[in-house]
Amino acid sequence: MSEAHRVCFVLRVRPDRLEEYRERHREVWPEMRAALRETGWHNYSLFLRDDGLLVGYLETGDFEAAKAAMAGREVNARWQAEMAPFFEGLDGTPDEGMVALREVFHLD
């Protein structure tokens, strides 16, 4: 992997779907996990607050390239279609709603 960049993004899960969202992520499809690794998603974590705030964190050489590579994977299209109903305020699919936040501080 080239130089890793830290990426953080937020989305909002519907409050009435929180437990099912957690359950779905206990067993992410093996082919989805493999596709993420193969397209440059490393140290990828999701954190979910009880009010539905979802915070994602990952490290990658190029976030836009990693998203574009995933967009070309059939497994991602299936996953995004299944996950879209869990989210509030999306204009498109969950992966299209992942806009990186600007890092303002990092303690190394």
Secondary structure, 3 states (H helix, E strand, C coil): CCCCEEEEEEEEECHHHHHHHHHHHHCCCHHHHHHHHHCCCEEEEEEECCCCEEEEEEEECCHHHHHHHHHCCHHHHHHHHHHHHHECCCCCCHHHHCCCCCCCCCCC
